[in-house]
Amino acid sequence: MPLDDVIGSPTGIQIHLRRGDVTAQIAQVGASLRHLTVGDVEIVPPYPADQPTPSCSGVVLAPWPNRIRGGVWQDGDAERALSISEPKFRNASHGLLRYTAYEIVEHTDDAVTLAANIVPQTGYPYLVATSVTYALTDAGMDVTHTLTNHSTDPAPVALGTHPFFVVDGVDSRELVLRLPAETYFETDDRMLPVGESPVSSATDLREGRRLGDVQLDTGYANLHRDADGYVRTTLSAPDGRTVTLQQGPGFDYVQAFTTDKYPGRPLAVAIEPMTAPADAFNSGRGLRRLAAGEAWRLQWGIRFD
């Protein structure tokens, strides 16, 4: 499996995978999914090699996705204060591994496993080993995460990831997003939940909405699962070609985010599978407390047809 080790690259070693006509690029920093093509159709958009990861593109988010209000949370009798990594909204954002250069543990032509430890630090006194495996399929990719608590006390954890999607050759404003959620999180001016409501005319994506008609930075819950236990969110082109994000058990939430600031794209959409919503360290919603020595395995994937 080819590796690009460019000195000074802001996203570290670049790992290239291939299986038939499916290709992927994984960046070492953040263990991020940087590019994915199926049958020469780009479905995860790349960005310039000399740039840091834009908008957290493809990054693994652990031990929490999204935000923690003011970086402060209550851990039993102890109040913890994390570093503020989102100064604009004065929050701790997207976990503690976003800028970590993962170890490349194992790789073949069509799969790679990367690992990184969350070490005890300001606001999070726990040691949690994490790994992620990206494995290509004939029509996309399967992703497997493992978190293992090596602390003596139960460790609070949640996990998410932040992939962006396009359909090559199609204006993203013409793509239709279908997301099978019954409720969404209302947020304040710091993008933190203040309530949960049934989806409204502005937020209901169950029947599909054209991306050019919506602006989204919205968390969803109460997701419909198919008979096989997976939640499926789709992004469809006018000609019927479809990207499907499938979330396995444990991924009970999803964030949809549109932006006109993705490099080289007039519009891009992130569909973010999450095990917990924003501010879960305070609400407890979706938060998992791993016992000493306990491991948690999670799966999600991408398909294109």
TITORTI-325353 format. One line per 3 residues: number of its first residue (from 1); for each residue x, y, z of N, C-alpha, C. Coordinates in steps of 0.001 Angstrom, whole numbers. Example, Ala and Ser with C-alpha at 12.3 -4.5 7.8 and 13.67 -1.06 7.14 Angstrom:
<tilos>
1> 13190 -5690 7800 12300 -4500 7800 13200 -3300 7800; 12850 -2250 7080 13670 -1060 7140 12900 30 7870
</tilos>
This chain:
<tilos>
1> 835 -1188 0 0 0 0 870 1239 0; 654 2155 -948 1514 3343 -1021 1309 4267 162; 2414 4898 575 2384 5924 1607 3092 7146 1058
4> 2532 8316 1242 3186 9567 910 3615 10209 2207; 4919 10313 2419 5448 10950 3626 6116 12256 3206; 5330 13311 3154 5817 14600 2709 6227 15410 3935
7> 7508 15750 4022 7994 16512 5167 7264 17851 5217; 6725 18139 6367 6019 19394 6535 4558 19349 6158; 4064 18212 5702 2638 18127 5377 1805 18362 6624
10> 827 19261 6587 50 19543 7793 -864 18404 8218; -1077 17405 7347 -1926 16278 7741 -1146 14966 7790; 192 15056 7804 1017 13881 8038 1110 12943 6842
13> 1413 11688 7145 1532 10655 6108 180 10452 5434; 203 10283 4125 -1004 10026 3346 -1030 8557 2923; -2101 7868 3239 -2227 6437 3007 -3220 6228 1870
16> -2794 5520 826 -3626 5301 -353 -4080 3842 -407; -5369 3655 -595 -5960 2324 -659 -6615 2121 -2018; -6628 853 -2457 -7317 525 -3711 -7895 -875 -3636
19> -9123 -1004 -4133 -9759 -2305 -4319 -10555 -2213 -5617; -10055 -2818 -6677 -10697 -2686 -7979 -10738 -1233 -8396; -11944 -716 -8661 -12064 683 -9066 -12488 1584 -7909
22> -12314 1110 -6663 -12567 1923 -5470 -11228 2361 -4897; -11063 3651 -4654 -9817 4171 -4081 -10131 5094 -2918; -9171 5193 -1993 -9337 6088 -843 -7988 6656 -443
25> -8023 7801 201 -6857 8407 814 -7190 8730 2250; -6344 8272 3169 -6503 8511 4607 -5320 9350 5067; -5578 10393 5820 -4510 11226 6373 -4190 10779 7791
28> -2909 10770 8114 -2450 10318 9429 -2980 11208 10546; -2990 12517 10344 -3458 13441 11373 -4984 13354 11463; -5466 13028 12647 -6899 12867 12848 -7461 11579 12282
31> -6581 10703 11736 -7037 9466 11082 -8189 9767 10130; -8021 10826 9334 -9157 11374 8592 -9305 10771 7202; -10557 10544 6834 -10914 10109 5489 -10834 11322 4578
34> -9813 11339 3725 -9501 12536 2952 -10049 12495 1533; -10285 11300 996 -10734 11188 -395 -11300 9788 -592; -12382 9672 -1360 -12954 8371 -1695 -13578 8466 -3071
37> -13219 7508 -3939 -13826 7415 -5261 -14341 6003 -5465; -15446 5900 -6181 -16013 4606 -6560 -16285 4661 -8054; -15629 3761 -8829 -15787 3786 -10276 -15398 5115 -10878
40> -14328 5724 -10369 -13820 7018 -10827 -14743 8192 -10499; -15784 7952 -9690 -16663 9032 -9257 -16240 9451 -7849; -15895 10715 -7714 -15480 11252 -6419 -16698 11409 -5525
43> -16675 10793 -4328 -17805 10959 -3411 -17390 11576 -2073; -16118 11489 -1717 -15563 12274 -606 -14560 13232 -1221; -14785 14540 -1122 -13961 15499 -1856 -12594 15718 -1205
46> -11531 15782 -2015 -10205 16077 -1469 -10037 17573 -1237; -8882 17945 -713 -8527 19350 -538 -7031 19473 -757; -6509 20677 -980 -5098 20833 -1336 -4142 20202 -327
49> -3083 19587 -856 -2146 18825 -25 -1427 19685 994; -1268 20981 703 -505 21843 1602 -1382 22561 2618; -2651 22157 2726 -3555 22807 3662 -3884 21897 4835
52> -4086 22479 6039 -4635 21689 7142 -6040 21222 6793; -6534 20257 7545 -7868 19717 7300 -8924 20809 7435; -9704 21079 6384 -10730 22123 6477 -11998 21603 7130
55> -12577 22392 8001 -13879 22077 8620 -13913 20681 9223; -12761 20222 9759 -12677 18924 10437 -12988 17759 9482; -12712 17942 8204 -13127 16994 7167 -12587 15590 7411
58> -13492 14640 7618 -13138 13233 7731 -12497 12816 9026; -12340 13720 9986 -11591 13442 11210 -12408 12579 12182; -11700 11703 12926 -12313 10923 14003 -12428 11810 15241
61> -13615 11803 15865 -13911 12686 16991 -14075 11854 18255; -13081 11918 19141 -13110 11130 20381 -12306 11877 21447; -12710 11802 22714 -13788 11008 23303 -15149 11693 23317
64> -15327 12710 22479 -16672 13256 22277 -16724 13904 20898; -17881 13868 20228 -18081 14652 19017 -18755 15979 19365; -18680 16916 18433 -19388 18181 18587 -18820 18980 19763
67> -19668 19567 20632 -19206 20578 21579 -19521 20213 23033; -18704 20759 23929 -18989 20760 25363 -19028 22218 25812; -20136 22585 26433 -20365 23995 26780 -19269 24539 27697
70> -18558 25539 27191 -17514 26179 27987 -16375 25251 28361; -16375 24012 27803 -15358 23026 28149 -15503 22459 29551; -16599 22807 30247 -16773 22416 31652 -17812 21305 31749
73> -17499 20279 32558 -18452 19191 32754 -18266 18608 34144; -19325 17969 34635 -19310 17393 35971 -19024 15907 35880; -17942 15476 36528 -17507 14083 36512 -17665 13533 37931
76> -18869 13047 38247 -19143 12653 39624 -19107 13869 40525; -18252 13836 41534 -18129 14964 42454 -17128 16016 41964; -16439 15716 40878 -15390 16618 40404 -15866 17423 39197
79> -15565 18705 39202 -15813 19526 38024 -14557 19535 37164; -14699 19190 35891 -13572 19158 34956 -13650 20362 34028; -12497 20891 33657 -12437 22021 32729 -11455 21694 31610
82> -11982 21509 30411 -11177 21208 29230 -10668 22494 28579; -9646 22355 27764 -9162 23500 26998 -10232 23933 25995; -10322 25234 25778 -11289 25776 24827 -10684 25702 23417
85> -11219 24804 22606 -10694 24604 21257 -11560 25241 20182; -12663 25866 20593 -13523 26612 19675 -13741 28013 20263; -12752 28896 20102 -12845 30220 20734 -14070 31018 20291
88> -14498 30832 19046 -15636 31609 18530 -16868 31443 19413; -17119 30209 19862 -18294 29928 20689 -17931 29581 22130; -16636 29634 22462 -16151 29385 23825 -16517 27974 24292
91> -16232 27002 23448 -16534 25608 23756 -15302 24735 23560; -15351 23532 24125 -14410 22469 23767 -15068 21678 22642; -14363 21516 21539 -14992 20998 20331 -14265 19775 19782
94> -15049 18763 19393 -14602 17634 18579 -13481 16798 19190; -13470 16677 20499 -12621 15693 21141 -11174 16107 21301; -10320 15106 21541 -8928 15358 21916 -7919 14772 20928
97> -8383 14223 19819 -7467 13590 18864 -7470 14270 17498; -8153 15375 17372 -8317 16011 16063 -6986 16327 15402; -5994 16722 16175 -4693 17114 15614 -3596 16095 15940
100> -3992 14881 16282 -3031 13834 16629 -2597 13073 15389; -1288 12821 15275 -760 11954 14214 -836 10507 14698; -1795 9759 14166 -2014 8377 14577 -856 7479 14153
103> -694 6388 14878 237 5332 14475 -439 4452 13433; 290 4136 12376 -219 3222 11350 143 1804 11794; -853 1067 12237 -627 -215 12897 -522 -1357 11900
106> -1401 -1366 10924 -1456 -2467 9959 -2035 -1931 8663; -1479 -2379 7525 -2063 -1935 6269 -1852 -2972 5176; -2827 -3018 4284 -2766 -3841 3076 -3158 -2935 1914
109> -3306 -3507 729 -3679 -2697 -418 -5030 -2010 -232; -5966 -2692 478 -7330 -2160 537 -7839 -1884 1946; -6947 -1876 2934 -7384 -1595 4306 -6218 -1045 5123
112> -6565 -252 6136 -5543 266 7044 -6161 418 8431; -5343 138 9445 -5724 370 10834 -4774 1387 11436; -5348 2422 12052 -4579 3452 12735 -4986 3476 14199
115> -4051 3871 15072 -4336 3866 16508 -3744 5099 17172; -4423 5550 18220 -3937 6667 19033 -4523 6543 20429; -3750 6937 21420 -4221 6935 22800 -4697 8324 23214
118> -5834 8356 23895 -6254 9567 24603 -5607 9477 25980; -4666 10350 26258 -3920 10275 27514 -4529 11229 28538; -4341 10950 29845 -4843 11867 30863 -4288 13273 30652
121> -5168 14270 30747 -4783 15656 30481 -5790 16591 31134; -5567 17883 30954 -6450 18877 31544 -7903 18600 31175; -8731 18373 32174 -10154 18193 31951 -10586 16794 31583
124> -9614 15863 31401 -9981 14480 31053 -8904 13544 31615; -9087 13046 32843 -8040 12285 33525 -8085 10785 33235; -8326 10404 31979 -8507 8994 31637 -7577 8597 30490
127> -7213 7309 30501 -6378 6741 29449 -7244 5783 28629; -7497 6166 27385 -8361 5384 26502 -7619 5132 25195; -7455 3857 24844 -6833 3484 23581 -7902 3457 22497
130> -7593 4038 21347 -8532 4051 20242 -7874 3494 18986; -8688 2883 18142 -8208 2479 16824 -9340 2635 15825; -8978 2792 14558 -9957 2867 13476 -9407 2093 12281
133> -10260 1266 11690 -9906 510 10492 -10785 955 9341; -10142 1379 8256 -10830 1685 7014 -10598 522 6058; -11669 -104 5593 -11562 -1254 4696 -12461 -1022 3484
136> -11866 -1022 2301 -12646 -810 1090 -13510 -2028 787; -14670 -1769 186 -15550 -2807 -329 -15685 -2596 -1834; -16461 -3433 -2487 -16641 -3289 -3932 -17432 -2037 -4292
139> -18146 -1450 -3331 -18986 -286 -3629 -18772 851 -2641; -17668 830 -1891 -17434 1901 -932 -16462 1512 150; -16883 1627 1390 -15956 1473 2515 -16713 1072 3774
142> -16091 210 4594 -16544 -90 5942 -15527 481 6932; -16030 1038 8018 -15168 1658 9029 -15502 1059 10385; -14458 635 11119 -14634 32 12439 -13783 786 13453
145> -14408 1205 14558 -13721 1898 15645 -13714 1017 16889; -12628 1073 17643 -12568 420 18952 -12012 1403 19965; -12685 1493 21124 -12202 2287 22254 -12063 1353 23443
148> -10912 1399 24113 -10648 530 25259 -10166 1375 26428; -10807 1208 27575 -10448 1983 28764 -9303 1304 29512; -8169 1991 29594 -7018 1490 30356 -6857 2228 31685
151> -7888 2947 32096 -7875 3617 33390 -8374 2660 34469; -8150 3035 35709 -8665 2217 36814 -10126 2530 37119; -10603 3704 36685 -11994 4108 36906 -12755 4098 35588
154> -14080 4023 35640 -14875 4106 34413 -14600 5409 33665; -14435 5304 32358 -14098 6462 31532 -15291 6852 30663; -15749 8111 30743 -16835 8555 29869 -16320 8749 28448
157> -17047 8195 27484 -16623 8298 26090 -17842 8442 25193; -17625 9107 24078 -18542 9130 22946 -17658 9255 21706; -18242 9003 20548 -17421 8987 19335 -18237 9476 18156
160> -17560 10160 17260 -18175 10569 16008 -17114 10667 14931; -17554 10965 13721 -16625 11224 12630 -17280 12232 11699; -16485 12852 10811 -16926 14089 10155 -16714 14039 8636
163> -17222 13034 7935 -16985 12966 6491 -17850 13942 5696; -17256 14518 4648 -17979 15336 3678 -18269 14501 2436; -19360 14852 1731 -19772 14076 572 -20155 14977 -602
166> -19864 14464 -1796 -20288 15076 -3059 -20636 13934 -4007; -21164 14268 -5170 -21232 13328 -6291 -20535 14022 -7444; -19412 13483 -7856 -18550 14134 -8842 -19342 14505 -10096
169> -19122 15732 -10569 -19773 16184 -11784 -21160 16755 -11596; -21658 16756 -10353 -22987 17277 -10056 -22855 18461 -9101; -23521 19559 -9430 -23579 20700 -8522 -24234 20233 -7218
172> -23524 20362 -6110 -24050 19855 -4837 -25372 20499 -4445; -25645 21673 -4971 -26928 22307 -4667 -28106 21508 -5232; -27814 20638 -6226 -28864 19830 -6843 -29020 18457 -6180
175> -28153 18119 -5246 -28249 16832 -4566 -29390 16855 -3550; -30021 15706 -3367 -31135 15586 -2428 -30691 14752 -1229; -30823 15334 -47 -30432 14677 1204 -31671 14097 1880
178> -31614 12797 2154 -32689 12115 2901 -32094 11557 4181; -32687 11957 5301 -32161 11577 6618 -33345 11145 7475; -33352 9874 7930 -34551 9315 8576 -34627 9587 10075
181> -34816 10865 10430 -34849 11260 11847 -36202 11836 12207; -36673 11499 13404 -37960 11996 13882 -37824 13299 14664; -36645 13538 15274 -36471 14731 16098 -35149 15414 15778
184> -35063 16686 16154 -33820 17439 15990 -33576 18261 17246; -32324 18710 17402 -31946 19486 18582 -31996 20981 18259; -32771 21712 19051 -32763 23169 18967 -31487 23661 19663
187> -30880 24705 19127 -29603 25178 19662 -29646 26671 19947; -28710 27097 20817 -28582 28517 21131 -27528 29146 20232; -27118 30371 20571 -26171 31077 19713 -24752 30539 19824
190> -24535 29549 20698 -23238 28880 20790 -23299 27478 20174; -24380 27206 19443 -24583 25940 18734 -24660 24757 19691; -25241 24994 20870 -25409 23957 21874 -26892 23672 22083
193> -27253 22406 22358 -28671 22056 22492 -29347 22758 23665; -30553 23256 23392 -31388 23819 24452 -32751 23138 24481; -32956 22191 23582 -34222 21465 23543 -34219 20479 22391
196> -35204 19600 22392 -35371 18604 21326 -36828 18603 20903; -37057 18659 19595 -38418 18781 19078 -38619 17855 17887; -39888 17514 17593 -40162 16807 16339 -39662 17643 15159
199> -39172 16991 14107 -38684 17724 12945 -39800 18616 12393; -39391 19794 11941 -40321 20798 11438 -40158 20927 9931; -40917 21840 9343 -40811 22032 7896 -39405 22443 7480
202> -38696 23130 8367 -37344 23585 8044 -36286 22516 8270; -36598 21494 9080 -35576 20521 9466 -35909 19087 9062; -37102 18837 8542 -37530 17485 8186 -36860 17054 6879
205> -36022 16031 6966 -35307 15515 5790 -35751 14103 5437; -36826 13628 6038 -37229 12235 5842 -37620 11946 4397; -38244 12907 3727 -38647 12712 2334 -37633 13292 1351
208> -36601 13914 1878 -35547 14456 1028 -35707 15939 773; -34581 16647 850 -34547 18077 535 -33346 18350 -352; -33553 19238 -1328 -32465 19685 -2190 -31512 20544 -1358
211> -30191 20249 -1451 -29233 20953 -599 -29236 22449 -850; -29518 22861 -2086 -29560 24285 -2379 -30687 25014 -1686; -31629 24276 -1113 -32789 24892 -461 -32688 24914 1060
214> -31594 24407 1620 -31474 24331 3074 -30107 24837 3523; -30062 25298 4757 -28805 25568 5453 -28834 24741 6715; -27803 23908 6907 -27852 22950 8000 -26599 23008 8859
217> -26787 23046 10142 -25789 22661 11148 -26629 22101 12285; -27201 20926 12024 -28325 20424 12797 -28071 19004 13269; -28305 18777 14558 -28195 17441 15125 -29552 16756 15138
220> -29555 15457 14819 -30798 14684 14730 -30735 13470 15644; -31928 13063 16120 -32064 11895 17000 -33307 11119 16594; -33564 10032 17333 -34683 9147 17030 -34637 8733 15566
223> -33540 8080 15215 -33284 7672 13836 -33968 6348 13532; -34492 6220 12332 -35092 4951 11892 -33998 3984 11480; -34078 2754 11983 -33142 1701 11588 -33852 698 10689
226> -33139 262 9654 -33666 -776 8772 -33635 -2125 9475; -34170 -3145 8816 -34293 -4470 9433 -32945 -5047 9841; -31870 -4637 9164 -30543 -5156 9505 -29865 -4372 10619
229> -30572 -3391 11194 -30039 -2643 12323 -29277 -1387 11958; -29196 -1055 10667 -28448 121 10240 -29372 1292 9948; -28907 2489 10311 -29535 3739 9884 -28898 4116 8547
232> -29732 4511 7581 -29204 4881 6263 -29651 6280 5874; -28660 7147 5662 -28875 8495 5150 -28355 8528 3725; -29114 9128 2805 -28719 9097 1396 -28568 10504 834
235> -27682 10606 -146 -27442 11836 -895 -27529 11453 -2365; -28564 11945 -3055 -28878 11460 -4400 -28738 12563 -5438; -28162 12189 -6593 -28053 13081 -7735 -29324 12991 -8581
238> -29585 14001 -9427 -30770 13947 -10280 -30825 12717 -11185; -29680 12144 -11550 -29677 10959 -12419 -29839 9653 -11644; -30043 9744 -10312 -30302 8559 -9499 -29091 7992 -8786
241> -27888 8421 -9153 -26708 7943 -8424 -26792 8403 -6971; -26427 7507 -6037 -26693 7760 -4619 -25521 7350 -3747; -25144 8259 -2849 -24207 7960 -1761 -25038 7618 -527
244> -24717 6514 127 -25426 6101 1336 -24449 6029 2499; -24768 6723 3583 -24040 6592 4840 -24841 5658 5725; -24212 4570 6187 -24920 3620 7046 -24258 3569 8415
247> -25106 3699 9456 -24651 3761 10837 -25074 2504 11571; -24095 1779 12127 -24380 576 12868 -24874 873 14278; -25158 -181 15057 -25613 -18 16442 -24641 840 17250
250> -25204 1691 18075 -24398 2607 18880 -24331 4001 18286; -24369 4095 16963 -24413 5401 16308 -25877 5835 16223; -26362 6464 17275 -27782 6779 17410 -28116 8229 17075
253> -27116 8988 16640 -27317 10398 16327 -26560 10729 15048; -26969 11821 14408 -26261 12267 13214 -26361 13786 13129; -25291 14402 12672 -25262 15845 12446 -25157 16076 10946
256> -25982 16983 10418 -25890 17392 9018 -25405 18833 8977; -24398 19091 8143 -23746 20400 8126 -23430 20775 6685; -23947 21907 6232 -23630 22407 4896 -22720 23618 5012
259> -21824 23767 4023 -20898 24896 4032 -20542 25298 2607; -20330 26595 2422 -19829 27092 1139 -18346 27439 1233; -17697 26957 2283 -16284 27279 2510 -15351 26093 2279
262> -15871 24972 1778 -14993 23837 1504 -14148 24159 276; -12827 23916 334 -11947 24317 -768 -12383 23740 -2120; -12561 24642 -3090 -12865 24216 -4447 -14296 23802 -4681
265> -15185 24002 -3687 -16575 23554 -3813 -17515 24713 -3481; -18503 24978 -4347 -19477 26012 -3998 -20366 25618 -2823; -20519 24290 -2627 -21287 23780 -1503 -20832 22356 -1214
268> -20708 22034 52 -20406 20655 467 -21233 20343 1698; -21490 19055 1903 -22285 18637 3050 -21534 17581 3835; -21481 17753 5152 -20967 16725 6052 -22155 15984 6657
271> -22064 14661 6669 -23055 13820 7342 -22275 13047 8392; -22507 13380 9665 -21608 12976 10743 -22277 11949 11664; -21917 10674 11561 -22460 9695 12512 -21870 9923 13898
274> -22716 9881 14927 -22278 10154 16289 -22952 9188 17251; -22245 8838 18325 -22855 8010 19369 -23543 8856 20429; -23321 10157 20394 -23925 11075 21363 -24064 12424 20698
277> -25026 13234 21134 -25183 14571 20563 -24238 15562 21217; -24339 16807 20792 -23544 17875 21390 -23806 17969 22894; -22754 18300 23630 -22784 18529 25083 -23208 17291 25874
280> -22898 16116 25349 -23280 14873 26032 -22574 14706 27375; -21384 15300 27544 -20692 15173 28825 -21466 15875 29941; -22345 16808 29571 -23188 17461 30571 -24586 16856 30637
283> -25162 16535 29501 -26526 15984 29504 -26561 14496 29834; -25466 13787 29554 -25436 12334 29715 -26078 11592 28560; -26657 12297 27622 -27366 11674 26503 -26370 10932 25612
286> -26538 9627 25476 -25671 8827 24619 -24283 8583 25170; -23973 9109 26358 -22628 8959 26917 -22425 7539 27424; -21306 6946 27071 -20965 5588 27519 -19850 5687 28555
289> -20007 4967 29649 -18927 4903 30652 -18311 3512 30583; -17118 3467 30033 -16428 2196 29877 -15786 1791 31196; -16058 563 31647 -15408 41 32846 -13927 -180 32576
292> -13147 -292 33643 -11713 -570 33492 -11526 -1826 32653; -10750 -1702 31588 -10475 -2833 30711 -11534 -3103 29660; -12658 -2385 29698 -13747 -2641 28754 -13436 -2036 27389
295> -13830 -2753 26328 -13666 -2279 24953 -15039 -2074 24324; -15128 -1092 23455 -16365 -760 22731 -16046 -733 21248; -16790 -1508 20464 -16554 -1613 19021 -17761 -1053 18278
298> -17503 -221 17289 -18551 470 16547 -18247 411 15051; -19314 414 14240 -19117 334 12791 -20037 1299 12056; -19540 1820 10937 -20336 2591 9993 -19742 2361 8602
301> -20398 2856 7580 -19873 2612 6255 -20472 3547 5210; -19904 3474 4005 -20325 4275 2862 -20536 3350 1673; -21638 3575 941 -21909 2832 -293 -22271 3832 -1391
304> -21948 3472 -2636 -22304 4301 -3778 -22860 3425 -4882; -24022 3816 -5392 -24587 3080 -6532 -25368 4028 -7444
</tilos>
